[in-house]
Amino acid sequence: MPESYDTLRVTHTDDGYVATVAMHRPEALNAMNTTMGRELLQCFEAFFWDKQTRVVILTGTGDKAFCVGGDLKERQGMTDDAWREQHVIFEQAAFRVLRCPLPVIAAVEGFAMGGGCELAVLSDFVVASERAVFAVPEVTRGIFPGIGGTQLLPRIVGMPFAKEMIFTGRRVPAPEAKTVGLVNHLVPPGQAHATALEIATTIAQNGPIAVRQAKKAIAWGTEADLETGMMLAIEAYNGTIHTEDRLEGVRAFNERRPPRFQGR
């Protein structure tokens, strides 16, 4: 996948298993402009075909902000058509993050506002600094969360709390976000990425096909009735049976050694 972007910094661990995608506009608190939207779309599209990477960490450059949402300076004076065209880019990028076949961990330092908060919840789970702040303040600007916040937040934190966040636009500090289930891990300032990397490394040691299939089963099954979800899970399970990784896992257990999964 391309490694050179204007508004993103993509790095990998030495084994290539964990990719870190850092939104890189620190002068604008990592606000999403049109270029960043296109590059997020391109970057996460590439993960659909990436056979090396096993886990993705999404973060922001610096300790002030994960991402503060859409760049309102760029949007100043936009025509309705231009605004809509830009938002289509953001929508498509959001879908790529949501449906990324690899686990995506959001590592949040500082502000996760508007579209930035939505990018965090589009990820599979969130590791946040104790100083992180989450908000979806779009209604204070005459719009509302447009890349999944109205759908994902109620599923994560429950309907009443999500409505309060969205209707008021108030800022939710990280400890409160942890209490309501928006954040999985609360860590000291500056440690969000390091902790996310530890978790990602653990995930990357597991069978990559099995992890992908598990994510697929969870993603699609939880949107269906229980019987349909069970059938989808069985189909996803069957997708692991024919793999060399499944055989390796059994061999490793019987030989009392760590498995060496190859993703095939």
C-alpha positions as CSV (number, residue, x, y, z in Angstrom):
1,M,0.0,0.0,0.0
2,P,1.2,3.6,-0.6
3,E,3.2,4.9,2.4
4,S,3.4,8.5,1.3
5,Y,0.5,10.9,2.0
6,D,0.2,14.6,2.6
7,T,-2.0,14.4,5.6
8,L,-1.3,10.9,7.0
9,R,1.7,9.2,8.4
10,V,1.7,5.5,8.0
11,T,4.2,3.3,9.7
12,H,4.6,-0.4,10.4
13,T,6.2,-2.5,13.1
14,D,9.3,-4.3,12.0
15,D,7.4,-7.5,11.3
16,G,4.8,-5.6,9.3
17,Y,1.9,-6.9,11.3
18,V,0.8,-3.6,12.9
19,A,0.2,-0.4,11.0
20,T,-0.2,3.0,12.6
21,V,-2.2,5.5,10.6
22,A,-1.6,9.0,12.1
23,M,-3.7,11.9,11.0
24,H,-1.1,14.5,10.4
25,R,-2.3,18.1,10.4
26,P,-1.1,19.2,13.8
27,E,-1.3,22.9,12.9
28,A,-5.0,22.4,12.5
29,L,-5.5,19.9,15.4
30,N,-5.6,17.2,12.8
31,A,-8.9,18.5,11.3
32,M,-10.1,16.7,8.3
33,N,-9.8,18.6,5.0
34,T,-10.7,17.3,1.6
35,T,-7.2,15.9,1.1
36,M,-7.3,14.0,4.4
37,G,-10.7,12.6,3.5
38,R,-9.4,11.3,0.2
39,E,-6.2,9.9,1.8
40,L,-8.1,8.1,4.6
41,L,-10.3,6.6,1.9
42,Q,-7.3,5.5,-0.1
43,C,-5.4,4.2,2.9
44,F,-8.2,2.1,4.4
45,E,-9.3,0.9,1.0
46,A,-5.8,-0.6,0.7
47,F,-6.2,-2.6,3.9
48,F,-8.9,-4.7,2.1
49,W,-6.2,-6.1,-0.1
50,D,-3.2,-6.0,2.4
51,K,-2.0,-9.5,3.2
52,Q,0.8,-8.5,5.5
53,T,-0.9,-6.1,8.0
54,R,-2.9,-7.7,10.8
55,V,-4.0,-4.8,13.0
56,V,-4.4,-1.0,12.4
57,I,-4.0,1.7,15.0
58,L,-5.7,5.0,14.1
59,T,-4.3,8.0,15.9
60,G,-3.5,11.7,15.5
61,T,-0.2,13.5,15.5
62,G,0.7,15.3,18.8
63,D,-0.9,15.3,22.2
64,K,-3.5,18.1,21.6
65,A,-5.9,16.3,19.4
66,F,-6.8,13.0,17.8
67,C,-8.9,14.9,15.3
68,V,-11.3,17.8,15.7
69,G,-13.5,16.9,12.8
70,G,-14.1,18.7,9.5
71,D,-11.9,21.7,8.7
72,L,-14.4,24.6,9.0
73,K,-11.8,27.0,7.7
74,E,-11.7,25.1,4.4
75,R,-15.5,24.9,4.4
76,Q,-15.9,28.7,4.9
77,G,-17.8,29.9,1.8
78,M,-18.2,26.4,0.2
79,T,-21.3,26.1,-2.0
80,D,-23.9,23.6,-1.2
81,D,-22.7,21.4,-4.0
82,A,-19.1,21.6,-3.0
83,W,-20.0,20.8,0.6
84,R,-22.0,17.8,-0.5
85,E,-19.2,16.5,-2.8
86,Q,-16.7,16.8,0.1
87,H,-19.0,15.0,2.5
88,V,-19.4,12.1,0.1
89,I,-15.6,11.6,0.3
90,F,-15.9,11.7,4.2
91,E,-18.8,9.2,4.0
92,Q,-16.8,6.8,1.9
93,A,-13.7,7.0,4.1
94,A,-15.9,6.3,7.1
95,F,-17.3,3.2,5.5
96,R,-13.8,2.0,4.8
97,V,-12.8,2.4,8.4
98,L,-16.1,0.8,9.7
99,R,-15.8,-2.2,7.3
100,C,-12.0,-2.6,7.5
101,P,-11.4,-6.4,7.6
102,L,-8.6,-5.8,10.1
103,P,-9.1,-4.8,13.7
104,V,-8.9,-1.0,14.1
105,I,-7.9,0.4,17.4
106,A,-8.3,4.2,18.0
107,A,-5.5,5.7,20.1
108,V,-6.9,9.0,21.3
109,E,-4.8,11.9,22.9
110,G,-6.5,15.2,23.4
111,F,-9.7,16.3,21.5
112,A,-11.8,13.8,19.5
113,M,-14.5,16.2,18.3
114,G,-17.2,15.9,15.6
115,G,-15.9,13.7,12.8
116,G,-12.9,12.9,15.0
117,C,-15.2,11.4,17.7
118,E,-17.0,9.5,14.9
119,L,-13.7,8.1,13.5
120,A,-12.9,6.8,17.0
121,V,-16.2,5.0,17.3
122,L,-16.0,3.7,13.7
123,S,-12.9,1.9,15.0
124,D,-13.4,-1.4,16.9
125,F,-12.5,0.0,20.2
126,V,-10.8,3.0,21.8
127,V,-7.7,3.5,24.0
128,A,-7.7,7.0,25.4
129,S,-5.5,9.3,27.4
130,E,-7.0,10.5,30.7
131,R,-6.9,14.0,29.2
132,A,-8.8,13.0,26.1
133,V,-12.2,14.7,25.4
134,F,-15.0,13.4,23.2
135,A,-17.8,15.4,21.7
136,V,-20.1,15.5,18.7
137,P,-20.9,19.3,18.6
138,E,-22.3,19.5,15.0
139,V,-25.7,20.7,16.1
140,T,-24.0,23.8,17.5
141,R,-23.0,24.5,13.8
142,G,-26.4,23.8,12.3
143,I,-25.7,20.2,11.1
144,F,-25.4,16.9,12.9
145,P,-22.9,14.0,13.1
146,G,-22.7,12.9,9.5
147,I,-20.4,9.9,9.3
148,G,-22.1,7.4,11.6
149,G,-22.3,9.1,15.0
150,T,-26.1,9.0,15.2
151,Q,-26.0,5.2,14.5
152,L,-22.9,4.1,16.3
153,L,-23.0,6.1,19.5
154,P,-26.5,4.7,20.5
155,R,-25.2,1.2,19.9
156,I,-22.1,1.8,22.1
157,V,-23.2,4.0,25.0
158,G,-27.0,3.5,24.8
159,M,-29.8,5.6,23.4
160,P,-30.3,8.2,26.2
161,F,-26.6,9.1,26.7
162,A,-26.0,9.2,22.9
163,K,-29.0,11.6,22.5
164,E,-27.6,13.8,25.3
165,M,-24.2,14.0,23.6
166,I,-25.7,14.7,20.1
167,F,-28.5,17.1,21.2
168,T,-26.3,19.2,23.5
169,G,-22.9,18.9,21.8
170,R,-21.3,18.8,25.2
171,R,-17.8,17.6,25.8
172,V,-17.4,14.3,27.6
173,P,-14.0,13.9,29.4
174,A,-12.3,10.6,29.0
175,P,-13.1,9.2,32.5
176,E,-16.8,9.7,31.9
177,A,-16.4,8.2,28.4
178,K,-14.8,5.2,30.0
179,T,-17.7,4.8,32.4
180,V,-20.3,4.7,29.7
181,G,-18.4,2.3,27.5
182,L,-17.1,4.7,24.8
183,V,-13.5,3.9,25.9
184,N,-12.0,0.5,26.6
185,H,-8.8,1.5,28.2
186,L,-7.9,4.8,30.0
187,V,-4.2,5.5,30.2
188,P,-1.8,8.2,31.4
189,P,-1.3,11.1,29.0
190,G,1.1,10.2,26.2
191,Q,0.5,6.5,26.5
192,A,-2.5,5.9,24.2
193,H,-0.5,4.8,21.2
194,A,1.9,2.6,23.3
195,T,-1.0,0.8,25.0
196,A,-2.8,0.4,21.7
197,L,0.4,-1.1,20.3
198,E,0.6,-3.6,23.1
199,I,-2.9,-4.7,22.5
200,A,-2.4,-4.7,18.7
201,T,0.7,-6.9,19.1
202,T,-1.2,-9.4,21.1
203,I,-4.0,-9.5,18.5
204,A,-1.4,-9.9,15.7
205,Q,0.0,-13.0,17.3
206,N,-3.3,-14.8,16.8
207,G,-4.5,-16.4,13.6
208,P,-5.1,-13.5,11.2
209,I,-7.7,-15.3,9.2
210,A,-9.5,-16.3,12.4
211,V,-9.4,-12.7,13.7
212,R,-10.8,-11.4,10.4
213,Q,-13.6,-14.0,10.4
214,A,-14.4,-13.2,14.0
215,K,-14.7,-9.5,13.2
216,K,-16.9,-10.3,10.2
217,A,-19.2,-12.5,12.3
218,I,-19.5,-9.8,15.0
219,A,-20.1,-7.0,12.5
220,W,-22.8,-8.7,10.5
221,G,-24.3,-10.9,13.1
222,T,-25.1,-8.2,15.6
223,E,-27.1,-6.4,12.9
224,A,-29.3,-9.5,12.4
225,D,-31.7,-11.5,14.5
226,L,-30.0,-14.1,16.7
227,E,-30.8,-17.1,14.5
228,T,-29.4,-15.4,11.4
229,G,-26.4,-14.2,13.4
230,M,-25.7,-17.7,14.5
231,M,-25.8,-18.9,10.9
232,L,-23.5,-16.1,9.8
233,A,-21.1,-17.1,12.6
234,I,-21.1,-20.7,11.5
235,E,-20.3,-19.6,7.9
236,A,-17.4,-17.5,9.2
237,Y,-16.2,-20.4,11.4
238,N,-16.2,-22.7,8.4
239,G,-14.0,-20.2,6.6
240,T,-11.2,-21.1,9.0
241,I,-11.4,-24.9,8.8
242,H,-9.5,-25.3,5.5
243,T,-6.6,-23.0,6.5
244,E,-3.1,-23.9,7.2
245,D,-3.3,-21.7,10.3
246,R,-5.9,-24.0,11.8
247,L,-3.6,-27.0,11.4
248,E,-0.7,-25.0,12.7
249,G,-2.6,-24.0,15.8
250,V,-3.4,-27.6,16.6
251,R,0.2,-28.7,15.9
252,A,1.6,-26.0,18.2
253,F,-0.7,-26.9,21.0
254,N,0.3,-30.6,20.9
255,E,4.0,-29.6,20.5
256,R,3.7,-27.2,23.4
257,R,5.1,-24.2,21.5
258,P,3.7,-20.9,20.3
259,P,2.0,-21.1,16.9
260,R,3.6,-19.5,13.9
261,F,0.6,-18.3,11.9
262,Q,1.1,-17.3,8.2
263,G,-2.3,-16.1,7.3
264,R,-3.1,-18.9,4.9
